[in-house]
């Protein structure tokens, strides 16, 4: 996986705050202020470690495939995230007056003229996941369907466990609207692989671009089997930002 040739406009300050909202405090239940902003460069490695610690262990597909217990997949995902973060558009959520990471959304700028491949020796779990995402994205035909030459895609959405059940994922996804409009990218799209993130995306304003059942995925396309997954469908979901 290589970083795109696209560069964040120098006219857009980094880091910038893209969304502020109120939600419950995870301990008291009182309404407090949160913000979603660019992930600062000095927090990149912390974010990667949180993704390894929680995303690879909690995401249903990764739980099934044992990604967190496969060193090569852990390395494959970690290195891919580190490369993607270089696009400087990934998001982090904080409570106001706190620097504790609440959530992370790893975002990559995808360009029509740049072909990304799956890294070699990335581990079976990592490779299977990337193949499934790549298949769904190709079937969505995003560049032609939405008449764009670039869009940004999500490669991980994490809310740290103690902050879950507060509907923060929806707010983090909504922050993409202001981000995209400011950097001049007017489509965002993500392959959502579990029913919880799919519901959050729908509430945030995403539409279903391509949907395939896990059962069909096993028999067609890349023919990948994720045995025991409780979610019925893999969904490529997109939102126009213009």
Secondary structure by P-SEA (a helix, b strand, c coil): ccccccccccccccccccbbbbbbccccccbbbbbbccccccaaaaaaaaaaaccccccaaaaaacccccaaaaaaaaaaaaaaaccccbbbbbccccccccbbbbbbbbbccbbbbccccccaaaaaaaaaaaaaaaaaccccccccccbbbbccccccccccccaaaaaaaaaaaaaaaaacccbbbbbcccaaaaaaaaaacccccccccaaaaacccccccccccccccccbbbbbcc
